[in-house]
Amino acid sequence: MKNTINTRLSNLTAIWFLCAFMLLTTACDKSKTSYIFVLDLTESVSPQARENSFAAIKLRAKNLKRGDSLTVIPINSDAQTETSGKVLHLKTSEKRELADADLEEFFTFAEQKLGEMSANAKSYKQSDILGAIRIVQEEINLIDTTKNRVVVAILSDMVHSTAQIRFESDANFTKTETARKYVETAVQNSNCDFQKVEFYIGFLESSDWRKMSAERREAVRAFWQEYFTKAKTKRLQFATDGTGQLENFVTENLKK
């Protein structure tokens, strides 16, 4: 009888540990985060704003947890022709090594790659922000959003400027009403769906932004607000101080 009781207790203990392990594994799966940074490398953005952006990305890279990933997409003159081969992909290992030595190696590697990206960054004359967002959608399509939280941070002056349309001079952006109407065209062309994505839009200091009137700036803000609403964004925050609120935004996301 005693042996039978001990056997039952052992079986129950084994089942309990198995259940606990499964719960822990499930919790770990849900805690993974895919970060996508969209970084403005156009000449209108001030050098200090660009430096602050790279510093913010490096800080986030140093705080990645196991299974997290970080992608950096540059904003350039033409996303379709100039972005290929320039998107940086970083991902931590899910398998733990002794004393987390692999994480230390990853952080060193990430800092090196981000440093190279910063040193080799070209100042582009045009700013294809809408094109960069389409690339964001392509990256999201590769992520299992049932197991990964997706956080996108766009660090830019948000002044799209290409041969097709220039926010700083186009008639659509003289008033908030006409800017919102233009969203219909922009969303149709981008085919974006951000229902499971959380966006942080950090406005950076730029010469293009300073040149615009207060009315045009407001129209640009209204355009992006409507754009991300139409794209069904899960959560959206605009920050006028660039990277200033980014870590708080990320931390709040991780607590949810």
C-alpha positions as CSV (number, residue, x, y, z in Angstrom):
1,M,0.0,0.0,0.0
2,K,2.8,2.4,0.9
3,N,4.6,1.8,-2.3
4,T,1.3,2.3,-4.2
5,I,0.8,5.7,-2.5
6,N,4.4,6.7,-3.2
7,T,4.0,5.8,-6.8
8,R,0.8,7.8,-7.1
9,L,2.5,10.8,-5.4
10,S,5.4,10.5,-7.8
11,N,3.1,10.4,-10.8
12,L,1.2,13.4,-9.5
13,T,4.4,15.3,-9.0
14,A,5.6,14.4,-12.5
15,I,2.2,15.6,-13.9
16,W,2.4,18.8,-11.9
17,F,5.9,19.6,-13.2
18,L,4.9,18.8,-16.7
19,C,1.9,21.2,-16.5
20,A,4.1,23.9,-15.0
21,F,6.7,23.4,-17.7
22,M,4.0,23.7,-20.4
23,L,2.6,26.8,-18.8
24,L,6.0,28.3,-18.6
25,T,6.8,27.5,-22.2
26,T,3.5,29.0,-23.3
27,A,4.2,32.2,-21.3
28,C,7.6,32.4,-22.8
29,D,6.2,32.1,-26.3
30,K,3.8,34.9,-25.7
31,S,6.4,37.2,-24.3
32,K,8.5,37.3,-27.5
33,T,8.6,40.7,-29.2
34,S,9.5,41.6,-32.8
35,Y,10.7,45.2,-33.0
36,I,10.8,47.0,-36.3
37,F,12.6,50.3,-36.5
38,V,12.1,52.6,-39.5
39,L,14.9,55.1,-39.5
40,D,15.0,58.3,-41.5
41,L,18.4,58.6,-43.3
42,T,17.4,61.6,-45.5
43,E,19.4,64.8,-45.5
44,S,16.6,67.0,-44.0
45,V,16.9,65.2,-40.6
46,S,19.5,66.8,-38.3
47,P,22.7,64.9,-37.5
48,Q,21.8,65.0,-33.7
49,A,18.3,63.6,-34.4
50,R,19.9,60.7,-36.4
51,E,22.4,60.1,-33.6
52,N,19.7,60.0,-31.0
53,S,17.8,57.5,-33.2
54,F,20.7,55.1,-33.4
55,A,21.3,55.4,-29.7
56,A,17.6,54.5,-29.0
57,I,17.9,51.4,-31.3
58,K,21.1,50.3,-29.6
59,L,19.5,50.6,-26.2
60,R,16.6,48.4,-27.3
61,A,19.0,45.9,-28.8
62,K,20.8,45.6,-25.5
63,N,17.4,44.9,-23.8
64,L,16.2,42.2,-26.1
65,K,15.1,39.0,-24.4
66,R,15.5,35.4,-25.7
67,G,13.5,34.9,-28.9
68,D,13.1,38.6,-29.5
69,S,14.1,40.1,-32.9
70,L,15.0,43.6,-34.1
71,T,14.8,44.8,-37.7
72,V,16.0,48.2,-38.9
73,I,14.5,49.6,-42.2
74,P,16.1,52.8,-43.6
75,I,14.0,55.5,-45.1
76,N,15.7,56.5,-48.4
77,S,14.8,58.2,-51.7
78,D,13.1,55.1,-53.2
79,A,12.2,52.1,-51.0
80,Q,11.6,49.8,-53.9
81,T,15.0,50.2,-55.6
82,E,17.3,51.3,-52.8
83,T,16.3,49.3,-49.7
84,S,17.2,45.8,-51.0
85,G,20.2,44.5,-49.0
86,K,20.1,47.4,-46.5
87,V,17.6,46.1,-44.0
88,L,19.3,44.9,-40.8
89,H,17.9,41.8,-39.1
90,L,18.9,40.8,-35.6
91,K,17.5,38.0,-33.5
92,T,18.5,36.5,-30.1
93,S,18.8,32.8,-29.6
94,E,16.0,30.9,-27.9
95,K,18.5,28.3,-26.5
96,R,20.2,29.4,-23.3
97,E,23.9,29.0,-22.9
98,L,26.0,28.9,-19.8
99,A,26.1,32.3,-18.0
100,D,24.2,33.8,-21.0
101,A,27.4,34.0,-22.9
102,D,25.5,33.9,-26.2
103,L,23.6,37.1,-25.2
104,E,26.8,38.9,-24.5
105,E,28.1,37.9,-27.9
106,F,24.8,39.0,-29.5
107,F,24.8,42.4,-27.9
108,T,28.4,43.0,-29.1
109,F,27.4,41.9,-32.6
110,A,24.3,44.1,-32.6
111,E,26.2,47.2,-31.5
112,Q,28.8,46.5,-34.2
113,K,26.2,46.2,-37.0
114,L,24.3,49.3,-35.9
115,G,27.6,51.2,-35.7
116,E,28.4,50.1,-39.3
117,M,24.9,51.1,-40.4
118,S,25.3,54.5,-38.8
119,A,28.8,55.1,-40.2
120,N,27.8,54.0,-43.8
121,A,24.5,55.8,-43.8
122,K,23.9,58.0,-46.8
123,S,22.0,61.2,-46.7
124,Y,19.3,60.9,-49.3
125,K,17.7,63.9,-51.0
126,Q,14.2,62.5,-51.1
127,S,12.1,60.7,-48.4
128,D,10.0,57.7,-49.4
129,I,8.2,57.1,-46.1
130,L,5.2,55.5,-47.6
131,G,7.5,53.0,-49.4
132,A,9.3,52.2,-46.2
133,I,6.0,51.4,-44.5
134,R,5.1,49.0,-47.3
135,I,8.4,47.2,-46.5
136,V,7.3,47.2,-42.8
137,Q,4.2,45.3,-44.0
138,E,6.3,42.8,-45.9
139,E,8.4,42.2,-42.7
140,I,5.2,41.7,-40.6
141,N,4.0,39.1,-43.0
142,L,6.9,37.0,-42.1
143,I,6.1,37.1,-38.3
144,D,3.9,34.8,-36.4
145,T,1.7,37.4,-34.7
146,T,0.0,34.7,-32.6
147,K,3.3,34.2,-30.7
148,N,5.0,37.5,-31.1
149,R,4.1,41.1,-30.1
150,V,5.0,43.4,-33.0
151,V,6.2,46.9,-32.1
152,V,7.1,49.3,-34.9
153,A,8.9,52.6,-34.2
154,I,9.1,55.1,-37.0
155,L,11.8,57.7,-36.3
156,S,11.4,60.4,-38.9
157,D,10.1,63.9,-39.6
158,M,7.3,62.1,-41.4
159,V,7.5,64.5,-44.4
160,H,7.2,62.1,-47.4
161,S,8.9,63.7,-50.4
162,T,9.2,61.9,-53.7
163,A,8.6,62.8,-57.3
164,Q,5.0,61.5,-57.0
165,I,4.1,63.7,-54.0
166,R,5.8,66.1,-51.7
167,F,4.1,66.8,-48.4
168,E,6.0,70.0,-48.0
169,S,4.6,71.6,-51.1
170,D,1.6,69.5,-52.5
171,A,-1.8,71.2,-52.5
172,N,-3.3,68.2,-50.7
173,F,-1.5,69.2,-47.5
174,T,-2.5,72.8,-47.2
175,K,-5.5,71.8,-45.1
176,T,-6.3,68.9,-42.7
177,E,-9.5,68.1,-44.6
178,T,-7.7,67.5,-48.0
179,A,-4.8,65.7,-46.3
180,R,-7.3,63.2,-44.8
181,K,-8.9,62.7,-48.2
182,Y,-5.6,61.9,-49.7
183,V,-5.3,59.0,-47.2
184,E,-7.7,56.9,-49.3
185,T,-5.3,56.9,-52.2
186,A,-2.2,56.2,-50.0
187,V,-3.8,53.3,-48.2
188,Q,-5.0,51.7,-51.4
189,N,-1.5,51.8,-52.8
190,S,0.1,50.4,-49.7
191,N,-2.3,47.6,-48.9
192,C,-1.3,47.7,-45.2
193,D,-3.1,46.0,-42.4
194,F,-1.8,46.7,-38.9
195,Q,-4.5,45.1,-36.7
196,K,-1.9,43.3,-34.6
197,V,0.8,46.0,-34.7
198,E,1.6,48.8,-32.2
199,F,3.1,51.9,-33.7
200,Y,5.3,54.6,-32.1
201,I,5.8,57.6,-34.4
202,G,8.7,59.8,-33.2
203,F,8.8,63.1,-35.0
204,L,12.4,64.1,-35.6
205,E,13.8,67.7,-36.1
206,S,14.4,68.4,-39.8
207,S,14.9,71.3,-42.2
208,D,11.8,70.3,-44.2
209,W,9.6,70.4,-41.1
210,R,10.9,73.8,-40.1
211,K,10.1,75.3,-43.5
212,M,6.5,74.3,-43.4
213,S,3.7,76.5,-42.1
214,A,1.8,75.6,-39.0
215,E,-1.2,74.7,-41.1
216,R,0.7,72.3,-43.3
217,R,2.4,70.7,-40.3
218,E,-1.1,70.0,-38.8
219,A,-2.2,68.6,-42.2
220,V,0.7,66.2,-42.2
221,R,-0.1,65.0,-38.6
222,A,-3.8,64.6,-39.6
223,F,-2.8,62.6,-42.7
224,W,-0.8,60.1,-40.6
225,Q,-3.4,59.9,-37.9
226,E,-6.0,59.0,-40.5
227,Y,-3.6,56.7,-42.4
228,F,-2.9,54.5,-39.4
229,T,-6.5,54.5,-38.4
230,K,-7.5,53.3,-41.9
231,A,-4.8,50.6,-41.6
232,K,-6.6,49.4,-38.4
233,T,-3.5,49.9,-36.2
234,K,-3.8,48.1,-32.9
235,R,-2.2,50.9,-30.9
236,L,-0.7,54.3,-32.0
237,Q,1.3,56.9,-30.2
238,F,2.7,60.1,-31.7
239,A,5.7,61.7,-30.0
240,T,6.8,65.2,-30.9
241,D,10.1,64.7,-29.0
242,G,11.4,62.0,-31.3
243,T,12.9,59.1,-29.2
244,G,12.0,60.8,-25.9
245,Q,9.0,58.6,-25.1
246,L,10.1,55.4,-26.9
247,E,11.4,53.4,-24.0
248,N,8.3,54.2,-21.9
249,F,6.1,53.1,-24.9
250,V,8.0,49.8,-25.2
251,T,8.0,49.1,-21.5
252,E,4.3,49.7,-21.3
253,N,3.8,47.3,-24.2
254,L,5.8,44.6,-22.5
255,K,3.6,44.9,-19.3
256,K,0.4,44.3,-21.2
